[in-house]
Amino acid sequence: MNKVNIVYYSFTGNTLRMVKAFEKGLQEANVPFKSYSVVELKDDNEAFNCEILALASPANQTEEIEKNYFQPFMKRNAEKFKDKKIYLFGTFGWGGGKFMSSWIKQVEELGAKIVELPMACKGSPNSETKEKLTNMAKKIATM
Ligand SMILES: Cc1cc2nc3c(=O)[nH]c(=O)nc-3n(C[C@H](O)[C@H](O)[C@H](O)COP(=O)(O)O)c2cc1C
């Protein structure tokens, strides 16, 4: 059983709906977890205090992760990603999920290990996507 923490950003709620589906899987797997909005996060070490850290962001200007909170989070914690097990997911509008490819690259260049195939969906996740995420969370929790 893995302790899985989640750090997320969501402005209009699409990414948060993905987070809720992911949390459902963790609850069903009966593993300890904590979710942190990156906007309210006070202690980065607390978020990193887990076996697997899930990160969730929408695409923001020019195919990046969210700019004002998530990009600074990545930057100030760069050294903490070395050998860290990470799972990535998020939502996008019009870019076809290009932001996710850059994020994967960034995380891998920092030395992290992406534990499962990331998930990105357009707009609000439908029930199929939510179910996939719930199952993914269960898999990650018990891997
Ligand atoms: C300021 C702003 C910038 C955005 N930039 C992009 C972008 O570069 N590529 C893209 O595919 N979607 C972009 N979007 C769309 C959001 O990624 C999409 O609506 C997402 O689902 C919002 O997630 P949230 O509801 O969790 O905030 C942008 C939206 C806003 C408001």
The ligand as an SDF file (V2000), in Angstrom:
LIG
                    3D

 31 33  0  0  0  0  0  0  0  0999 V2000
   -6.1040   31.7250  -19.0730 C   0  0  0  0  0  0  0  0  0  0  0  0
   -6.3730   30.3880  -19.7050 C   0  0  0  0  0  0  0  0  0  0  0  0
   -5.4000   29.8250  -20.5050 C   0  0  0  0  0  0  0  0  0  0  0  0
   -5.6160   28.5960  -21.1260 C   0  0  0  0  0  0  0  0  0  0  0  0
   -4.6510   28.0660  -21.9300 N   0  0  0  0  0  0  0  0  0  0  0  0
   -4.8810   26.8810  -22.5630 C   0  0  0  0  0  0  0  0  0  0  0  0
   -3.9050   26.3140  -23.4340 C   0  0  0  0  0  0  0  0  0  0  0  0
   -2.8080   26.8490  -23.6480 O   0  0  0  0  0  0  0  0  0  0  0  0
   -4.2150   25.1380  -24.0490 N   0  0  0  0  0  0  0  0  0  0  0  0
   -5.3950   24.4910  -23.8620 C   0  0  0  0  0  0  0  0  0  0  0  0
   -5.6100   23.4180  -24.4250 O   0  0  0  0  0  0  0  0  0  0  0  0
   -6.3420   24.9970  -23.0210 N   0  0  0  0  0  0  0  0  0  0  0  0
   -6.1080   26.1580  -22.3700 C   0  0  0  0  0  0  0  0  0  0  0  0
   -7.0620   26.6660  -21.5160 N   0  0  0  0  0  0  0  0  0  0  0  0
   -8.2830   25.8940  -21.2450 C   0  0  0  0  0  0  0  0  0  0  0  0
   -8.1950   25.1700  -19.9130 C   0  0  0  0  0  0  0  0  0  0  0  0
   -7.0260   24.3840  -19.8330 O   0  0  0  0  0  0  0  0  0  0  0  0
   -9.4070   24.2350  -19.7240 C   0  0  0  0  0  0  0  0  0  0  0  0
  -10.5860   24.9920  -19.7840 O   0  0  0  0  0  0  0  0  0  0  0  0
   -9.3320   23.4590  -18.4340 C   0  0  0  0  0  0  0  0  0  0  0  0
  -10.2380   22.3720  -18.4680 O   0  0  0  0  0  0  0  0  0  0  0  0
   -9.6160   24.3130  -17.2140 C   0  0  0  0  0  0  0  0  0  0  0  0
   -9.4220   23.5310  -16.0720 O   0  0  0  0  0  0  0  0  0  0  0  0
  -10.0800   23.8960  -14.6630 P   0  0  0  0  0  0  0  0  0  0  0  0
  -11.5750   23.8790  -14.8460 O   0  0  0  0  0  0  0  0  0  0  0  0
   -9.6170   22.8240  -13.7530 O   0  0  0  0  0  0  0  0  0  0  0  0
   -9.5820   25.2530  -14.2710 O   0  0  0  0  0  0  0  0  0  0  0  0
   -6.8460   27.9080  -20.9060 C   0  0  0  0  0  0  0  0  0  0  0  0
   -7.8260   28.4860  -20.0880 C   0  0  0  0  0  0  0  0  0  0  0  0
   -7.5970   29.7090  -19.5000 C   0  0  0  0  0  0  0  0  0  0  0  0
   -8.6710   30.3180  -18.6210 C   0  0  0  0  0  0  0  0  0  0  0  0
  1  2  1  0
  2  3  1  0
  2 30  2  0
  3  4  2  0
  4  5  1  0
  4 28  1  0
  5  6  2  0
  6  7  1  0
  6 13  1  0
  7  8  2  0
  7  9  1  0
  9 10  1  0
 10 11  2  0
 10 12  1  0
 12 13  2  0
 13 14  1  0
 14 15  1  0
 14 28  1  0
 15 16  1  0
 16 17  1  0
 16 18  1  0
 18 19  1  0
 18 20  1  0
 20 21  1  0
 20 22  1  0
 22 23  1  0
 23 24  1  0
 24 25  2  0
 24 26  1  0
 24 27  1  0
 28 29  2  0
 29 30  1  0
 30 31  1  0
M  END
$$$$
